[in-house]
């Protein structure tokens, strides 16, 4: 029997995933290009597809892979895959829940502290000597005891809450209509009924929701205006949640003290965008979840779930299990 073909649209974050696929008997084909046409050309005969953000698996891409059984994301988010199209074609989608909990929570607090202590300014100024004349009139502030608001209290949000509450003695507020009712008690977070109630109370707003129709564009000019003057915003969730034009205006007007952004939309920002050179903004290139530990775990999870699906077994984290429960199912028998 020939080896099942698995196409990787961009390499996995860790080669351990590649090795696991090959050990499991798969023929691995890597397309390291943003070109969807190159992926389409590789898909005939493929039974599995792995895709890494920001590449997008559309219905047209799926139609090039008429033998596709399973598509795996590279992390938790699935907004780069047309889920309804996959379900209609009987293709199972797998994602990876919980793996970003520790690294993204740590990175969120890193951005809070970097902005609070003006780390980017301090590092550059210490190197060229310019900081010494201005170091006593900077708006540094302490995180200890501050009120932090979280949009999203899932795997990542609850870990941020725990670290802030017990590491920095912060008051933690959260807004999440779909929260597991056990989590607020476990991490000592106060649930807010809506953003209008939460935003006026917070010193730091952290955005870590899943990207849905409800959260897309959730934080715009109106919501930023509800924050107290001198607040800061950190986004380590999804770029589409935050209107960066509204953020820029709030920073330029001095309504907001600072922002820390691991994600933006569009991503990356075009050259010359005003946020790139903004003195109040700390930027990282969507690396919050990219630790050595999480990269290996995510890659192995993707490989394991692809191999599981190719055996006709239900994966650990199915996004659309109904795809395999219908007449059009491509579930191997």
N, C-alpha and C positions, 0 to 999 in steps of 0.2 A: 504494500500500500504506500502511495506517495505521501510525502510529508505535507501536513496542512500549511498553507502559506499564510503568514501574518505580516501585514504591512504596517510599518511604524512611520507615521507622518511626523517627522523630526525624531531624533534619538530620544530614548528614555533618559530621565535625569541621572540614572546610574546604570552602568553596564551590567550590573547584577540581574536586571530585568531581562536584558537580551540573552544572557547566559541561561537563565531559567527557562525561557521560551525554547531555546535550542536543546536544552537538556530534556524538555518535555516533548521533543520530536518535531518541533515546528521549523519551517523554513522562514527565516526572518529577512525581510526586505525593507531597507531604510530609505525613505525619501526625505533628504535633508534640504528642503526647499519650500518656500511659501507658495509655490506654483501649484494650484489645484489641478491643472491639466497633467502635471507630472504624476500626481497621486492617482488620478483617474487611469493613467496609462499603466500604473503598477497594480491596480486592483483586480483585473480579470483573473479569476481563479483563487483569489484571496478569500479566506474564511474569517479572518480577524483583522481588525483595524485599531491601531492605537493612535490617538491624536493629542498633540500638545498645544495648549493655548499659546498664541492667539489664532492658530489655524482653525478654519471653520469647515465642518462637515455638513454640507448642504444635501438636499435631495438629489441634486445632479451628481454629486460625488458618490452617493450611495448607489445610484443607478449604474455607475461604472463597475460596481462590485456586486454582481448578481448572485454570487455565492456567499456573500457576507452573512455571518451568523451573529457576530458580536462586535461592538465598538466600545473601546475603553477610553475614558478620559485620562488625563495625567494627574488630576487631583479631584477635589470635590465638585467644582463648578461644572455645569453642563450647558451653559449659555452659548457655547460655540458649536453645539450639535443640534440639528433640527430633530427634536425628540418626536413630534407627531409624525414626521416623515419616516423615521426609523420604525416606529410602532406600526404604521400602515404597511410597511414592507416586512414585518415580522422579525426585525433585527433587535436584539437585546442590547441595551446600553448599560455599562457598568461604570460606577464612579468609586471614590475612595473617601469614606467618611471618617473624620476624627484624626487623620494623620497630620493635619496642620495645626492642631490644637496648641501644642507647646511652642513650636517655632513662631507662629504668627502672633501668639500672645506675647512672647518675649520681644518680638520686633515692634509690636504696638507700643509697648512700654519704652523701648529704645527711642522711638520717634517722639513720644511725649517728652522724655527727658532731654533728648537732643534739642527739641524746640525750646523747652523750658530753660535750658542752660546755654542756648545759642551756640551749640557745638560747632556748626559749620563755620560761623563767623569767628569763633574763638580759635579753631584749628588754623584757619588761613591767617588770621591776625597774629597768632603766636609764631608762625613760620616766617612771616615777612616783617614782623616787628610792629605792625600798625596797631595792634590791639592794646598795647600797653597804655597809650594815652587816653583810651576810651573805655577801659574795662570797668570803671567805677560808676558809669552812668547807663549801663545796659539793663533792660527789663528782665533780668533773671528772676525765676520764681521757683518755689519748692513744690514738689508734688505731694509731700506729706500732708494728709488731712484734707486735701481738696475734694470737691464733688465732681465725679466723673459720670457722664451719661453714656450708655451703650445703646446703639441701635443694633439689635440682634443679641440674643442671649442663648446661642446654641453651643456647639462644641468649643468654638473659639471664644465667643463672648463670655461664657461662664468661666473659662480659664483666665481671661483678662481680669474679670471681676474678682476671682479668688486671689490673684497676685496683688491687685491693687488694695483689696480690703485687708489682707493679712500681711502684706509686705510694706504698704505705705499708709495704712490706716485711713484710706479714702472712704468717703461715703459714695456708694455705687448705686446709681439709678439705671434702670433698663426699660426699654420699650420693645416688646416683641409679642404680638398677639398669638403666636403659635408656640410659645415657650413650653417646654416640659415643666409641669407644675412643681416638680421636685427641685429643679435647679436653683430658683431664687433662695430657697431656704438653705441649700447646701453651700452656696457661695455668699450668703448674706447680702443679696441685692434687693433693692426696693423696686418693685414693678410699677411702672407708670402707665396710665390708661392710654396716653397718646403723646405725640411729640410736643404738642402745644403745652402740655403740663410739664414735661421733662425739661425742655430746652432752656427756659428762663432760669433754671436752678443750677446749671452745670458750669464748671470752670473749664472742663475739657470734654469734648464730644468725640467719641470713638465710633467709627462706622465699620461694622463687621457683619452685616446681614447677608443672607443668601440673595442673589439677584433674581428678582421676580418682577412681574408686572406691578406689584404694589411697592416695591422698593426702588425700582428704576426711577431716577430723578427725585427721590424722596427728600433730598436736602438741596433746596434752591434758595433764592434770595429771601423769600418769606421766612423760611426756617432759620436761616443764618441771622436774620434780624431779630429773632426771638432769643438768641443767645445773649448773655450779658456782655457788655463792652469789656474787652480784654480777654475774652475766652479764646480757646484754641480748638482746632479741628484736626483729627487724625483719621486717615482712611487707609485701612489695610484689608478692606473687603473687596469691593468691585468698583471700578472707576465710574461706571454709569450711575451709581447711587448719588454722586455729588456733582452738582453743576459748577464746573471750574470757573466759568465766567462770573458767576455770582460770588464764588469764593474770592476771586481776584479783586472784585469790587469791594468786598467786605474787608479785605486786607489793606487795600489802598486807602480806604476811608478811616483806617485805624479802629474800626469796630472790632475786628479780630486781632489778637496779638500775634498769632502765628498759626502755621499749619504744617503737618507732617504727612506726606503722601507716598505710599508705596504703590498705589494704583491710581491711574488717571484715565480719562477718556477724551479723545482717542489716545491710544497707547502704541508707541511712544508719542509724546507731544511733538508737534512739528518744530523744526529748528527756528529759533527766534521767538518762541512763545514766551510771553512775559513772565509766566510762572517759573521758567527755567533759570532766570537770573534774579528772582525775587529774594530780597534779603530776609524776608519773614518765613520763607518756605524751606523745609528740609525734605529732600527727595531721595527715594531709593527706587531701583528699577524692577519693581514687582518681584522682589527677592525675599519677602517675609517668610515664605514657607520653604525656602531652599537651603536647609541645613544638610550636612552630610547624612545625618541620621534619617531625616524625613525623605530625602531624595532616594535613598536606598529602599526604605520601606514602601514608598509610593510605587517605585519601579517594580518591586517584587509583587506588590498587590496587583498591579496591572497585568503582569505576566501570569500570575496564578489565576486571576479571574478569566483571562482569555482562554487559558488551557482548560479551566473548569467548564466554560461554555462550549468549547469544542468537543468535550466529552458528552455534551447533552445534559449537563447538570446545571442547576440554578446557581448563579454566582452569589457571593457573599453580600454584595451591595448592588442589587438591581435597581435601576432608575425607572424602567418601564416593564415590569414583569408581565404585564398584559400582552406584550408583543409575542410572548411564547405561549399564550393561552388562547389563541385564535386560529382560524383556518389558515391564515397566511404565514403562520409561524415557520421560521427556518431552524427551529430547534433540532439538532441532530438526534436521530432515533437509534 
